[in-house]
């Protein structure tokens, strides 16, 4: 049963909402996590967890399990079909995670849920947040469950509810940006792939971009830009993309299709991450191209930082004025990610022959300069934004509560 009141209400139980719940569990903070969907998604969506994200997730006790389930890759390559333009190595990153970890989003969510199972709390599924208001006494969320409407009052409300966030709209926070032209195709396939399962490959061609990345079960993640695509691209559609954009020296062959989708990509960022008692994080705060695999990673770190900050404020370790640290740390990080993903996407979408030649020459030159390659690797891994992933020391003493219960329930 849903309570009438709580300290923190989280709307959305995707990766960011689950991660925030873990952080609040560990701080002993009473909270309510609601999710519109009756069950978690079984499709993989995001497929990579980067080094800095794993370092942040250590604080939630889930990094080790993710590493056990994922596929470690040390190389990221940008090619123009058969021609190598830029090869980046992650094997010398200055963290315990010197690699790109390929792991489907549904497995990441399972790991986060398993961690919650070892703590305490309830995930309320099949609960839709319809409206959010706030006043001097707190924030109030009207939700619908099984056709019945009720209102929950909270000290703070966090929107982890995606690009069309109810919380962000209720807070009156602008969402600046626009959509890219065309759409992206996303698919997981069984594949005979001439480049093998040792790198993430981003391939340019006159026809457009395709990304091919191995997954831990032996399948491959395909991401491609197209002008038009069916709602659920078929094997023939994916084969045509690889024929036109993959290596021409050794033909890729699609053997089976696990699932596929198409989506339109926006690049947007919230003007603010907080309005009084309301916060946004993850896709409710920032969306961008999947180039570089940064989206879920940025949202997970949002959740870790905000969870620790809310825990400190509610437990008296920090004054409420320090809640502004969240936006001060995480909005600049998202801005950097949007710019990085935008540059990669703009390069990939270049169609003019002269511009393609200039792009390839520039990337070839970068490939010969280790210092620049190192800088790009640090940006992709998130390590260049490490200072934006950690709160400064608390400004006042307090007692951090700990939750010692082991009960976990999913309420459908």
C-alpha positions as CSV (number, residue, x, y, z in Angstrom):
1,X,0.0,0.0,0.0
2,X,1.2,3.5,-0.8
3,X,1.9,5.7,2.2
4,X,0.5,9.1,2.7
5,X,3.8,10.8,3.4
6,X,7.5,10.3,2.9
7,X,10.8,12.2,3.0
8,X,11.6,11.6,-0.7
9,X,9.4,10.5,-3.6
10,X,11.1,9.2,-6.7
11,X,9.1,9.0,-9.9
12,X,10.5,6.5,-12.4
13,X,12.2,3.1,-11.6
14,X,14.6,2.9,-14.5
15,X,18.3,2.7,-13.8
16,X,18.5,6.2,-12.3
17,X,15.5,5.8,-10.1
18,X,16.7,2.5,-8.8
19,X,20.2,3.9,-8.2
20,X,18.8,6.8,-6.2
21,X,16.7,4.4,-4.1
22,X,19.8,2.4,-3.2
23,X,21.6,5.6,-2.1
24,X,18.6,6.6,0.0
25,X,18.3,3.1,1.5
26,X,22.0,3.2,2.5
27,X,21.4,6.6,4.2
28,X,18.4,5.3,6.0
29,X,16.1,7.8,4.3
30,X,12.3,7.1,4.1
31,X,11.3,7.3,0.5
32,X,8.7,6.0,-2.0
33,X,9.7,4.8,-5.5
34,X,6.9,4.6,-8.1
35,X,6.9,3.4,-11.7
36,X,4.2,3.6,-14.3
37,X,5.1,0.2,-15.9
38,X,4.0,-3.0,-14.3
39,X,7.3,-4.6,-14.9
40,X,10.8,-3.7,-16.0
41,X,11.8,-3.5,-19.7
42,X,13.3,-6.7,-21.1
43,X,15.1,-5.0,-24.0
44,X,18.6,-3.8,-23.6
45,X,18.5,-0.1,-24.6
46,X,21.7,1.3,-23.2
47,X,24.6,-1.1,-23.5
48,X,27.7,0.3,-22.0
49,X,28.9,1.3,-18.5
50,X,32.1,3.5,-18.4
51,X,34.9,3.5,-16.0
52,X,33.9,6.6,-14.0
53,X,30.4,5.3,-13.7
54,X,31.7,2.0,-12.2
55,X,33.8,4.0,-9.8
56,X,30.7,5.9,-8.7
57,X,28.6,2.8,-8.4
58,X,31.1,1.3,-6.0
59,X,29.4,3.5,-3.5
60,X,26.2,1.6,-4.1
61,X,27.8,-1.8,-3.8
62,X,27.0,-2.9,-7.4
63,X,30.1,-2.3,-9.5
64,X,31.6,-5.7,-8.8
65,X,28.4,-7.6,-9.9
66,X,28.2,-5.5,-13.1
67,X,31.8,-6.4,-14.0
68,X,31.0,-10.1,-13.4
69,X,28.1,-10.0,-15.9
70,X,29.5,-7.6,-18.5
71,X,32.0,-7.9,-21.3
72,X,35.3,-6.0,-21.0
73,X,36.6,-4.3,-24.1
74,X,39.8,-2.2,-24.2
75,X,39.4,-0.7,-27.7
76,X,37.2,1.8,-29.4
77,X,37.8,2.4,-33.1
78,X,36.5,4.9,-35.6
79,X,36.7,3.7,-39.2
80,X,35.6,4.8,-42.6
81,X,34.4,1.4,-43.7
82,X,37.7,-0.5,-44.2
83,X,40.0,2.4,-43.3
84,X,41.1,2.8,-39.7
85,X,40.9,6.5,-38.7
86,X,41.3,6.6,-35.0
87,X,41.9,3.8,-32.4
88,X,41.5,4.5,-28.7
89,X,42.7,2.2,-26.0
90,X,41.2,2.1,-22.5
91,X,43.6,-0.4,-21.0
92,X,45.7,2.2,-19.2
93,X,43.0,4.1,-17.5
94,X,44.0,5.2,-13.9
95,X,41.1,3.3,-12.2
96,X,40.4,-0.3,-11.3
97,X,38.2,-0.4,-14.5
98,X,40.5,0.0,-17.5
99,X,38.0,-0.9,-20.1
100,X,34.6,-0.2,-21.6
101,X,32.0,-2.6,-20.0
102,X,29.4,-3.8,-22.4
103,X,26.2,-4.8,-20.5
104,X,22.6,-4.5,-21.6
105,X,20.4,-2.1,-19.7
106,X,18.0,-4.8,-18.5
107,X,20.9,-6.6,-16.8
108,X,22.1,-3.3,-15.2
109,X,18.5,-2.9,-13.8
110,X,18.5,-6.4,-12.5
111,X,21.8,-5.8,-10.6
112,X,20.4,-2.6,-9.1
113,X,17.2,-4.4,-8.1
114,X,19.2,-7.2,-6.5
115,X,21.1,-4.7,-4.5
116,X,17.9,-3.2,-3.3
117,X,16.8,-6.7,-2.3
118,X,19.7,-6.8,0.2
119,X,18.5,-3.5,1.7
120,X,15.0,-2.4,2.5
121,X,12.1,-0.8,0.7
122,X,9.3,-1.2,-1.8
123,X,9.2,-0.6,-5.5
124,X,5.6,0.4,-6.3
125,X,4.9,-0.6,-9.9
126,X,1.8,0.1,-11.9
127,X,1.6,3.6,-10.3
128,X,1.4,6.6,-12.5
129,X,2.2,10.1,-11.3
130,X,-0.4,12.4,-12.8
131,X,0.5,15.8,-11.2
132,X,3.0,17.4,-8.8
133,X,2.5,20.6,-6.8
134,X,4.5,22.2,-4.0
135,X,3.9,24.7,-1.2
136,X,5.5,25.8,2.0
137,X,4.7,22.5,3.7
138,X,6.1,20.2,1.1
139,X,5.5,18.7,-2.3
140,X,2.4,16.7,-3.2
141,X,2.1,14.0,-5.9
142,X,-1.2,12.8,-7.3
143,X,-0.9,9.2,-8.4
144,X,-3.2,6.6,-9.9
145,X,-3.0,2.9,-9.0
146,X,-5.6,0.3,-10.2
147,X,-7.8,3.2,-11.3
148,X,-7.8,4.8,-7.8
149,X,-6.3,8.3,-7.3
150,X,-4.4,9.3,-4.2
151,X,-2.0,12.0,-3.1
152,X,1.4,11.5,-1.4
153,X,3.1,14.3,0.4
154,X,6.9,14.4,0.4
155,X,9.7,16.7,1.6
156,X,11.3,16.4,-1.8
157,X,10.3,14.9,-5.1
158,X,12.7,13.6,-7.8
159,X,11.8,13.1,-11.4
160,X,13.6,10.2,-13.0
161,X,10.7,10.0,-15.4
162,X,12.3,10.6,-18.8
163,X,12.3,13.2,-21.5
164,X,8.6,14.1,-21.0
165,X,9.0,14.4,-17.2
166,X,6.0,15.3,-15.2
167,X,8.2,16.6,-12.4
168,X,10.2,18.9,-14.8
169,X,7.0,20.3,-16.3
170,X,5.4,20.8,-12.8
171,X,8.6,22.7,-11.8
172,X,8.3,24.9,-14.8
173,X,11.9,24.1,-15.9
174,X,12.7,24.7,-19.5
175,X,14.3,21.9,-21.6
176,X,16.4,23.7,-24.2
177,X,17.5,22.0,-27.4
178,X,16.1,20.3,-30.5
179,X,15.8,17.0,-32.4
180,X,18.4,15.6,-34.8
181,X,17.2,15.1,-38.4
182,X,16.3,11.6,-39.2
183,X,16.0,8.7,-36.8
184,X,18.2,6.1,-35.1
185,X,17.8,2.4,-35.5
186,X,18.7,0.2,-32.5
187,X,19.0,-3.6,-32.7
188,X,20.6,-6.6,-31.0
189,X,21.6,-9.3,-33.5
190,X,23.5,-12.5,-33.9
191,X,26.2,-11.7,-36.4
192,X,29.1,-13.0,-38.4
193,X,31.3,-9.9,-37.9
194,X,34.6,-9.6,-39.8
195,X,36.1,-7.3,-37.2
196,X,35.6,-9.7,-34.3
197,X,34.3,-9.2,-30.7
198,X,37.3,-7.2,-29.4
199,X,36.3,-3.6,-30.0
200,X,33.4,-1.1,-30.2
201,X,33.4,0.0,-33.8
202,X,32.0,3.3,-35.1
203,X,32.0,3.2,-38.9
204,X,31.5,6.2,-41.2
205,X,30.3,5.8,-44.8
206,X,28.7,8.0,-47.5
207,X,25.4,6.3,-46.5
208,X,25.7,7.3,-42.8
209,X,26.8,6.0,-39.4
210,X,26.7,2.5,-37.9
211,X,28.0,1.4,-34.5
212,X,28.7,-2.3,-33.9
213,X,29.4,-3.3,-30.3
214,X,29.8,-6.9,-28.9
215,X,27.6,-7.8,-25.9
216,X,28.3,-10.4,-23.2
217,X,26.0,-13.1,-24.6
218,X,27.8,-13.2,-27.9
219,X,25.3,-10.9,-29.7
220,X,26.0,-7.5,-31.1
221,X,24.4,-4.1,-30.5
222,X,23.8,-2.1,-33.7
223,X,23.1,1.6,-33.7
224,X,22.6,3.5,-37.0
225,X,21.3,6.8,-38.4
226,X,18.7,6.6,-41.1
227,X,16.4,9.0,-42.8
228,X,13.4,6.7,-42.4
229,X,12.9,3.3,-40.8
230,X,10.0,0.9,-39.9
231,X,8.9,0.8,-36.3
232,X,10.7,-2.5,-35.8
233,X,13.5,-3.0,-38.4
234,X,13.8,-6.6,-39.7
235,X,16.9,-8.7,-40.4
236,X,16.9,-7.5,-44.0
237,X,16.9,-3.8,-42.8
238,X,19.9,-4.4,-40.5
239,X,21.7,-6.4,-43.2
240,X,21.2,-3.6,-45.7
241,X,22.7,-1.1,-43.2
242,X,25.8,-3.3,-42.6
243,X,26.2,-3.9,-46.3
244,X,26.2,-0.2,-47.1
245,X,28.3,1.0,-44.1
246,X,30.3,-1.9,-42.7
247,X,33.6,-3.2,-43.9
248,X,33.6,-4.0,-47.7
249,X,36.6,-6.3,-47.5
250,X,34.7,-8.9,-45.4
251,X,30.9,-8.9,-45.5
252,X,29.0,-9.0,-42.2
253,X,26.1,-11.4,-42.1
254,X,23.1,-11.1,-39.8
255,X,22.2,-14.5,-38.5
256,X,19.3,-13.6,-36.1
257,X,17.5,-10.6,-34.6
258,X,16.8,-10.5,-30.9
259,X,14.9,-7.2,-30.9
260,X,14.9,-3.9,-32.7
261,X,13.5,-0.4,-32.5
262,X,13.7,3.1,-33.9
263,X,13.8,6.4,-32.1
264,X,14.3,10.0,-32.7
265,X,17.1,11.6,-30.8
266,X,17.1,15.0,-29.2
267,X,19.9,17.0,-27.6
268,X,18.4,19.0,-24.7
269,X,19.3,20.0,-21.2
270,X,17.2,21.3,-18.4
271,X,17.7,25.0,-17.6
272,X,17.8,24.0,-13.9
273,X,18.1,20.8,-12.0
274,X,16.1,22.0,-9.1
275,X,13.1,24.2,-8.3
276,X,12.6,24.4,-4.5
277,X,11.5,20.9,-3.5
278,X,11.6,19.4,-7.0
279,X,14.6,17.8,-8.7
280,X,15.2,16.2,-12.1
281,X,17.9,13.7,-13.1
282,X,18.8,11.3,-16.0
283,X,16.7,11.8,-19.1
284,X,14.4,14.2,-17.3
285,X,17.4,16.5,-17.1
286,X,19.5,15.8,-20.2
287,X,19.1,13.8,-23.5
288,X,21.5,13.5,-26.4
289,X,22.8,11.3,-29.2
290,X,23.8,7.8,-28.2
291,X,27.2,8.4,-29.8
292,X,29.8,7.6,-27.2
293,X,27.4,5.7,-24.9
294,X,27.1,8.4,-22.3
295,X,23.3,8.7,-21.6
296,X,22.6,6.1,-18.9
297,X,26.1,6.7,-17.4
298,X,25.5,10.4,-16.8
299,X,22.1,9.6,-15.2
300,X,23.5,7.0,-12.9
301,X,26.1,9.4,-11.6
302,X,23.3,12.0,-11.2
303,X,21.5,9.5,-8.9
304,X,24.6,8.7,-6.8
305,X,25.4,12.4,-6.2
306,X,21.8,13.4,-5.5
307,X,21.1,10.4,-3.3
308,X,24.2,11.1,-1.1
309,X,23.3,14.8,-1.0
310,X,19.7,14.3,0.0
311,X,20.8,11.8,2.6
312,X,23.2,14.2,4.1
313,X,20.7,17.1,4.2
314,X,17.9,15.0,5.7
315,X,20.3,13.4,8.3
316,X,21.5,16.8,9.3
317,X,25.0,16.4,7.9
318,X,24.6,19.3,5.5
319,X,22.4,22.4,5.5
320,X,19.5,22.6,3.0
321,X,21.3,25.4,1.2
322,X,23.9,22.8,0.0
323,X,21.2,21.1,-2.2
324,X,22.4,23.5,-4.9
325,X,25.6,21.5,-5.1
326,X,23.7,18.9,-7.2
327,X,23.1,21.3,-10.1
328,X,26.5,22.9,-9.7
329,X,28.2,19.5,-10.2
330,X,25.9,17.6,-12.5
331,X,24.6,20.2,-15.0
332,X,28.1,21.1,-16.2
333,X,28.9,17.4,-16.6
334,X,25.8,16.9,-18.7
335,X,26.7,20.0,-20.8
336,X,30.1,18.4,-21.6
337,X,28.5,15.1,-22.5
338,X,26.0,16.8,-24.8
339,X,28.8,18.6,-26.6
340,X,30.9,15.4,-26.9
341,X,28.0,13.4,-28.2
342,X,27.1,16.2,-30.6
343,X,30.6,16.4,-32.0
344,X,30.7,12.7,-32.6
345,X,27.3,12.7,-34.2
346,X,28.0,15.8,-36.4
347,X,31.2,14.0,-37.7
348,X,29.2,10.9,-38.4
349,X,26.4,12.7,-40.3
350,X,28.8,14.6,-42.6
351,X,27.7,13.7,-46.2
352,X,29.6,16.3,-48.4
353,X,32.5,14.5,-50.0
354,X,35.0,17.3,-49.3
355,X,34.0,17.6,-45.6
356,X,34.3,13.8,-45.3
357,X,37.8,13.9,-46.7
358,X,38.8,16.7,-44.2
359,X,37.2,14.8,-41.3
360,X,39.1,11.7,-42.1
361,X,42.4,13.6,-42.5
362,X,41.8,15.3,-39.2
363,X,41.1,12.0,-37.4
364,X,44.1,10.4,-38.9
365,X,46.3,13.2,-37.6
366,X,44.7,12.8,-34.1
367,X,45.5,9.1,-34.2
368,X,49.2,10.0,-34.3
369,X,49.1,12.3,-31.3
370,X,49.0,10.2,-28.0
371,X,48.2,13.2,-25.8
372,X,45.1,14.1,-27.8
373,X,44.0,10.5,-27.9
374,X,44.4,10.2,-24.2
375,X,42.2,13.3,-23.7
376,X,39.4,11.8,-25.8
377,X,39.7,8.5,-23.9
378,X,39.3,10.3,-20.6
379,X,36.2,12.1,-21.9
380,X,34.6,8.9,-23.2
381,X,35.4,7.1,-19.9
382,X,34.0,9.9,-17.8
383,X,37.3,10.3,-15.9
384,X,37.7,13.9,-17.2
385,X,34.5,14.7,-15.3
386,X,35.5,12.9,-12.1
387,X,35.3,16.1,-10.0
388,X,31.7,16.5,-11.0
389,X,30.9,13.0,-9.7
390,X,31.9,13.6,-6.0
391,X,30.5,15.9,-3.4
392,X,32.8,18.0,-1.3
393,X,33.2,17.2,2.4
394,X,30.1,18.1,4.5
395,X,30.1,21.5,6.1
396,X,28.7,20.5,9.4
397,X,28.7,17.4,11.7
398,X,25.9,15.0,11.7
399,X,25.0,11.3,12.0
400,X,24.5,9.2,9.0
401,X,21.8,6.6,9.5
402,X,22.1,3.1,8.1
403,X,19.4,0.7,7.1
404,X,20.0,-2.8,8.3
405,X,16.9,-4.6,7.1
406,X,17.1,-7.1,4.3
407,X,13.5,-7.1,3.1
408,X,12.7,-6.2,-0.5
409,X,9.3,-6.2,-2.1
410,X,8.1,-5.4,-5.6
411,X,4.4,-4.4,-5.4
412,X,2.6,-4.7,-8.7
